Amino acid sequence: MTRRRPPPDLTQPLKRALRVPVWADLSLRLGGALFLVFVVVLVHWTDRSGLKDTHDGAISFLDVVYFTMISITTTGFGDIAPVSDRSRLIEAVIVTPIRFAVIFIFVGTAYNFIIKRSWETWRMKRIQERLSDHVVVLGYGVSGSEAVQELIARGTDPSCIVVVDPSSARLRAAEQAGCNVLEGDATRDETLSAVRIERARSILISAGRDDTTILIVLTARHLAPGVPITAVVRADDNELLARQAGADNVINPVRFTGLLLAGSAAGQHIAEYMSDLASVGGRVQLVERPVQPGEIGKPLDQITTGKGVRIYRKDRAIGFWEPEAHVLEPGDVLVEIVGSVGSESGGRA
């Protein structure tokens, strides 16, 4: 019996972290408003001789508090009123600006906590519903953050990147880069369904622990059977497990570091060239693309966009030196070395 795929969980909307916690922001606003009210109470109490109470003719401290509140809220029942020139001047010069400040504080609070946040929640849900052809990054540690920076450097729009991580601190860094974020456990179906993982262009997984990464690969492959998955593992014996779990590409950063070290021992410039190939910041870079109609039937070494180094034909990798590379066929995927934009090498490697 096939397992039924759960519907997308939109109760976990994408969000943007706030620089100031909600409770702190609300406390600051409320404290500022109460402080201004306290100032007005002191002013009215000091100048209570210029006020007139039509009820009993006496101005008590309670009357001052009452008059302050109806004055700041512009209610104005008329039972207590400033009668002296000095009191009226105080109302015009001191109390009125404070009244406006208090109103702005409360209006701003209502806008920020009700209107703005409701609008932002609605907007992010609409974005979430329309997510498609996006890159999902599961884990925003060292490898995940470097991958996002490289994607952006290669021209990927940050709004097309969705980062999932259980750490709010890491997600704040992803937000600063312009990415959509979701705080949650990537090993759970509902979390991955919430980011529309089945519609993604590709999935990048780097959870920090190999066992967690492999579990995420299993979950992601179950929900998105046709989406390419790349996973980072650090132990050699876990590479096969990650592939068996469903990862299309498995990267071992320890092994890659060893390749760079070995390359530097074999030649002074080999490690530098390998680093260039791996990063868009280098003078050359690797590009993967499908064969163009005008290239079919030609040898790999005659493509004009770069230096062809490998062909992927069905499930086989063909090197540029092999006989099969002399004729390009429909459906081939080419890997070529091209010069970075703006480099002196131009379009040559």
N, C-alpha and C positions, 0 to 999 in steps of 0.2 A: 504494500500500500504506500503510495507516495504521500509525503508529508505536505500538508496544506500550508502555503505561504501566508504568513500573517499580513493583514492590511497595514499600510503605513500608519504609524502612530504620530498623529499631529498634536497630541497632548504634550509632546516634547518639542516645542518650537525652537528654531534657531534664535539666538539672542546675542546681544552685545553687552559686555560687562560694563558696569558703571564705575567711574573713577572714584566716586564717594559712595559708600553704602547707603541704602535707602534710609535706614534709621538715623544715620548721622546727618544726612542732608535735611531730613524732616526736623530733626532736633535743632539744627542751626537756624532754619527758617523760623521755627516756633520761638526759639530763644530770642532772635532778633526782634520779632514782633512784640513779644512780652516786654522786652527792654524798652522799646519805644513807647509802649503804653505806660510803663512805669515812669518814664521821663515826663509824659504829659500829665500824669497824676501829680507829680511833684510840682510842676509848673502851676497847675490849677490850685493846688493846696496853698502854694506860696501867695498866689494872687486871689484867694477866695473872697477877699473884701470887695473885689470888683464884680462878683457874681450875685445874682438875685434869685431867690427861690420863691416863687409865687404861692407855694403851699403853706409854709410856716415862717418864711422870712429869714430863717437861719440856715447857714451852710455848714454841715458837718462833714467829716471825712468820708462817710458813706455817700453823701451827696456829691462830693468831688469825684469819687470813683464812678458813680452813676453818670454824672455829667460827662466824664472823660469817655466812657464807653459809648454813649449815644452820640457824642460829638465825633469820635473817630469813625464810627460806623455810619455817620451822616444821617442818623435817624431823626434827631431834632424834634422832641415833643413840645418844646417851648416852655416847660415848667421851670427850668433853670436856664438863665441867659446871662451873657456878659453885658453889663450896663455901663461900666466906666470906660473911658477912652483907652486906658492902659490895658484893660482886659481884652478889649476888641483888637488892639494892636497885637497882643500876644496870640490871640486866635488866628489873626491873619498871617503873622510873620513866623510864628513858631509851630503852632498846633496844626495849621493847614498843611505845611510840607510834611510833617510827621504823619498826618492822616493819609496823604497820598502814598508815603513810603509803606505804611502798614497795608494799605489796599493792594499795592503792587506786590508785596510779599505774599499775601494770601492768593491773589490772582495768579502769580507766578507759580506758587505751590500747586494750585489746582491744575494749571496747565501742564506742569512737569509730571505730576503724579497721576493725573487722570487722562487728560487729553493726549499729551505727548506719548506717554507709555502705552496707552490703548492703541494709538495710531501705529507706534513702532511694533507692537505685538501683532497687529493686523497685517502690517506690511511684511514682516518677516514670515508670517504664515503663508501669505500669497507667494513670496519668493520660494518658500519651501515646497509648496504645491507644484510650482513650475520648474523645479530643479531638473535639469537634464544636461547631458554631455558635460558634466562637471568632474572635477578631480576630488576624490575623497581621501583625506590624509588621516589615518587612524594612529594617533600617537604623535605628540608634538614635543618630543625630547630633542636631543642633539641632532639625530639623523632626520627626524621629521621636520624640524625647523629649517635645517639646511636644504632639505628637498623643496620646501615651499619657497625659500629665497631663490633657489636656482630656477624653479618654475616661473616665478615672476620675472627673473632676469631674462628668461628665454621668451618672454612675451605673453605668458598666460595672465589673463585678467584675474586679479585677486578675488573678485566677486564670483568667479567660477570655481573657487577652491573652498571646500568645506572641511574644517578641522574638527575632529572628535577627540577629546581627551578628558580624563577625570579631574585634572588639575585646573582650577580657575585661574591660577597665576600664569600657567602656560597659555591658556586661552586668551588672556589679556594681551599677551605678546602677539598672538596670531591675529587678534582684532586690530592691533596697531598696524599690522601689515596689510589690512583691508580684507581679510578672509571672513567668511561666515563660520561661526563656531557653534558647537553643541557640547555641553558638559554631560558626560555620561560614560557608561561602561560599553566599550566596543565589542565585547564578547556576547552581548545580549541582542536578540533579534529585533526587539522594539527600537533599540538605539539606532541600529543600522537602517531599519525601515524608515525611521524618521528623517534620514538624510537622503532618501530615495536612492539607495545604493544600487538598485537594479537598473537605474537610468544613467549611472555614472560612465564617464569616458574611461577612467582607470582608477584603481584603488592602490594606495601606497600604505603599507603597514610597517610600523616600527614601534613596538610596545615597550622596548627596553629589556624584556625577558623573553627568551625563546619560547617557553611553554605558553605564555600569554599570546605571543605573536601567532603561534600555530593554531591556538584555539580561535583567534580572530579570523585567521585564514579560513578555517572550517566554516565558521558562521557566515562570513562574507561570500564564500563560494556557494553555500546553500541558497542564499538570498539572491545572488547575482551570478548565475552560472555562465553568462557570456561575457562578463566584464574582465579585462586583464587585471591580474593581481600581482603586485611586486611586494615582497616581504624581505625584511632585514633580520638575519639570524647571526649569531656570533660563534656558535659551536659547529664544527664541521659535521658532526654526526646528526645534527638537526636539519641540515640542508635537505636531505632526502625526505625527512618527515614533512617539511614545509611544502615540498613539491607534491607529495602524496596527499596532503591536505587540500591542495588546489591552487597553490601559487604558480603562476606562469614564469616568474623570474624570482630568483632567490639571490640576495646580495649578502656577502659576508665581508663586513668592513675590515675585519682582522686579516683576512686573506688578501684583500685589495691593498692594505698597507704593506703586507709582505711582498706583493708584486712590485710596489713602488721601491721598496728597499732593495729588492733583488735587481731591479732595473738600474738603480743608481750604482750598484756594484758592477754591473755589466758595461756601463757606459755613462759618461758624464751627463748626457742630455736625454737619455731614455726616460727617466722618471719625470722630467719636465714635460716631455712630449705627451706622456700618458696623462699627466695632470691637465694639460691643455685639452686633450680629447674629452676628459670627464666634465669639464666646466665650460659654460658659455662665456666666461671671462677670458678664456685662452684665445690664442690666435687661430686655432683650428678646433673643429668639433665634429662629433659623429651625428649623422642624420639618418633616420629610417623613413622610407617612403615607398609607396607602391610604384611599380614600373609604369612609365608613361606609354601611351599607344605608339608614339613615334619611335620608341626605343626597342619595341618588340622585334626580335630577329637579329638585333645587333649584339656584339660582344660587350661584356661588362666594362671593359677598359675604354670603350668609346663613348660613354655617357659624358655629357658636357657640363653637368651641374657640379661635379666634384670628382673625387677619386673613389671609384667603386671598390669595395673590399670584400663584400660578402653578399650572397643571394640566399634568401629563405624561400625555398620551393616546396610547398606543402609542409611536410614535417622535417625536411632536410636542410642543413646549412651547407652552402657551397662556397668555397673559397675562390678568390679571383684567379688562382693558378690552375684550378681544376678544369677539365675539358667542358663540363656542362656550363661553365661561365662564358663560353664563346657565343652562346645564343640565348638571349633573354626571351622568356615565355610569358604569356598572359597569366596574371595572378602572382607573379614574382614580387617579393618584397626586397628592396635593395637597402643595404647599409653602405653609406659613403662618407668620406671625409671631405668637409668643405671648409673654406676659410671663413672666420667670423666676420660679421659686418664691421667695416671700418678698419680691418686689419690690413697690413701691407701685402699680405698674401693674396688678397682679393678672393677669387673663387677657387684658388688652387690650394692644395695641402702643402 
